[in-house]
Amino acid sequence: MPTRDSSAIAVDQLVRRFGSVTAVNHLTLSIDRGQVCGLLGRNGAGKTTVVKILTTLLPPTSGSARVCGYDVLRSPTEVRRLIGYVPQALSADAELTGYENLLVMAKLYDLPAAVRARRIEEALALMGLEHAAQRLVHTYSGGMIRSLEIAQSTLHRPTVLFLDEPTVGLDPLARQTVWRHIAQLKASQSCTILLTTHYMDEAEHLCDEVAILDQGRLVAGGSPDALKHALGPNATLDEVFAHFTQGEAEVAGAYDETSRTRHVADRLG
Amino acid sequence: MRHRERDMWPTASAESIRRVTGGGAGAFVRQALAIAEMELRKLRRDPTELATRAVQPVLWLVIFGEVMARTRMIDTGGTPYLAFLVPGVLAQSVLFIAIFNGISVIWERDLGIIHKFLASPAPRTALVLGKALGGGVRALVQAIVVLLLAVLLGVHLRWSPLDLCGAVGLVLLGAMVFSSFSLSVACIVKTRERFMGVGQVLTMPLFFASNAIYPTSLMPGWLRVVSHLNPLTYQIDGLRALLLPVPAAAVAHIGLWSDYGVLAITLLALVAIAAKLYPNIAR
């Protein structure tokens, strides 16, 4: 049973440990419906871990995480029906066509055949991929792949969408395209979006709220404007970020994340 | 206020859930078939794997088979050795394809595809069964290649349509058994290098501790026991009963229904285990 909770995402005292490493450390966070929230932090700050917990891929060590009132541990299937997820790695299957990538997701969400055909057509049009639908994904550009992945994860009209580093490794033009799609989604589907990013301009451009994580803890949260004003009259979000995150500390998990990011960037060419 | 919220939310989400999916057995089958379908679309596009995999059965039948047939040292109950060997080599090539099926899930892990599948409402069992079915059909194509090879070598088989259907069932079952076993291994070892190592270590013992190239009656007692714990033995026993033009009892000692039964139960158990292990791959 969902709890009485109008938040799209409610995380309470969330902890996740990997052996002796604490990736998420007593994190409490609440995101209202319809908001675009950015999870900021350095490599290894725990962003991806939070997303994996909220998408039911990883059980928390302690604490709770709810999506639309459904607990990720107790009601994983309900959570999965309500969410869409674009992982950080390139998750479109390069050996399939764009159309086939959409088809398999539509089938996994068990959309009825008529709805399926219409939604796939709409998604291709929205993402500007109609002409490339029958091409194998390994011929796509980085921006096209990301657009396709966003289309894949929104065919079932999710209530909450998770985007893990949606523009990592993309060239500036492709980033603009992806930004435009995210803004469109926000406008057209009134879905809540949680995205993780390293890029302050991205956070500023897309997010109503940001939450800054450092070593698994929430160190600052609020609207980008409020955070900047709190620091000083002419402060930038970069300065806010630097202020709240530790400069020199070695961060556990940073190696893995860096190598993953580079791998994605490699594949994007 | 709190009360109104409670009414508002679950109703809204429950409605959208119904809109998205009806759930139930129909959905389960459709989800499993969706995974299998994508495997087959890939296979159709790049059948080179099937061509390279046809080399090994040729060696076994043309070289090993022809030589052993001359020695007449293996008692096959009056059946020509090459005919006796065909179901064994058929099952072997199915095994070799299926046992490496799990590597695709490691690829999908590295690419992030599996994460997306696991965050979808499709039950893990459906994801595993779909993968296994994909492996099954892949193996079936290979089985047809081996049968064509047998024809070319002039091996006399019983070409009854009903028996061939039964053989298709056995090939699918056997391949799905080893595919889901392979998926479980992949979920535990998680890297390609370790997986290939484990795969190499497993294939030969599975092959030699079976009735593929000699009847179990020639085995020492301990090996005979081991061979009866090996699903491959049941698959080959059934294939011999269905394909060889002699009374089943002469070449198959277990019995066709027991062969089907053992394979089916093994499959259910292995799919359950793989489904349990599947989420590990995304962690």
Contacts between the chains, C-beta under 8 A, distances in Angstrom:
chain1	res1	chain2	res2	distance
A	1	B	10	7.5
A	2	B	9	6.2
A	2	B	10	5.0
A	2	B	13	7.1
A	4	B	2	5.3
A	4	B	3	7.6
A	4	B	5	5.2
A	4	B	6	3.9
A	4	B	9	7.4
A	5	B	5	7.6
A	5	B	9	7.4
A	6	B	5	5.1
A	6	B	8	7.8
A	6	B	9	6.5
A	52	B	115	7.9
A	52	B	282	7.4
A	52	B	283	7.7
A	55	B	115	7.8
A	55	B	119	4.4
A	56	B	118	7.7
A	56	B	119	6.4
A	57	B	115	6.0
A	57	B	118	5.8
A	57	B	119	6.1
A	57	B	279	7.0
A	57	B	282	4.6
A	57	B	283	6.9
A	58	B	282	7.5
A	58	B	283	5.5
A	68	B	9	6.6
A	68	B	13	5.3
A	69	B	9	5.4
A	69	B	10	6.9
A	69	B	13	7.5
A	70	B	13	7.6
A	77	B	121	5.6
A	78	B	13	7.3
A	78	B	17	6.7
A	80	B	119	6.0
A	80	B	120	6.0
A	80	B	121	4.3
A	81	B	16	7.8
A	81	B	17	4.9
A	81	B	20	5.5
A	81	B	21	6.6
A	81	B	121	4.7
A	82	B	13	6.0
A	82	B	16	7.1
A	82	B	17	7.3
A	83	B	119	6.6
A	85	B	115	7.1
A	85	B	116	5.9
A	85	B	119	4.2
A	86	B	116	7.7
A	87	B	112	3.8
A	87	B	115	4.4
A	87	B	116	6.1
A	88	B	112	6.8
A	89	B	110	7.2
A	89	B	111	5.8
A	89	B	112	3.1
A	89	B	115	7.5
A	90	B	111	6.2
A	90	B	112	6.4
A	91	B	111	6.2
A	91	B	112	3.7
A	91	B	113	5.1
A	91	B	115	6.5
A	91	B	116	4.9
A	92	B	113	7.7
A	93	B	38	7.1
A	93	B	108	7.9
A	93	B	111	7.4
A	93	B	113	5.6
A	94	B	111	7.8
A	95	B	42	4.9
A	95	B	45	7.1
A	95	B	46	7.5
A	96	B	38	6.2
A	96	B	41	6.4
A	96	B	42	6.8
A	100	B	38	6.5
A	100	B	41	6.0
A	103	B	34	7.7
A	104	B	34	5.4
A	104	B	35	7.4
A	104	B	37	7.5
A	104	B	38	5.0
A	105	B	116	7.4
A	105	B	120	7.1
A	107	B	30	6.1
A	107	B	31	6.6
A	107	B	33	7.8
A	107	B	34	3.4
A	107	B	37	7.8
A	108	B	31	5.5
A	108	B	34	5.8
A	108	B	35	7.8
A	108	B	117	6.5
A	108	B	120	4.4
A	108	B	121	7.5
A	108	B	122	4.5
A	109	B	20	5.8
A	109	B	21	6.1
A	109	B	120	6.1
A	109	B	121	6.6
A	109	B	122	7.9
A	110	B	20	7.3
A	110	B	21	3.9
A	110	B	22	6.8
A	110	B	23	7.6
A	110	B	27	4.4
A	110	B	30	5.9
A	110	B	31	6.5
A	110	B	121	7.6
A	110	B	122	7.9
A	111	B	20	7.1
A	111	B	21	7.6
A	136	B	45	7.9
A	152	B	116	7.2
A	153	B	116	7.1
A	156	B	20	5.0
A	157	B	16	7.4
A	157	B	20	7.6
A	159	B	13	6.8
A	159	B	16	6.7
